Amino acid sequence: KEADKTLKQPHNSLIAVGYCFLYAQLKDVENLQKSLDALAAIDSTMYGGQMDSVKLFMSAKLAELKGELPQSLGFYREYQQRYPTDSTAQYYLGR
């Protein structure tokens, strides 16, 4: 939370990306959802969709953590189609 205080606009908005990964690792569904919502709001206003890969991957992780496996698989497959050179989705699909 210290980074929230020290980074200035527009760089502090990228903290939401870090929180998404942190809460996904901690399996904290509630805070992951909040961070993903914050990232979506920031991306649409500041980055013009450049965070789509993070949003898509984190949506897959969130659905997985909620036990919504068909939805999670759908997100992972969409990620795999959009970013075929990234093996991350293949790893998660193969588990």
Beta strands, then each sheet from edge to edge (+ up, - down):
end
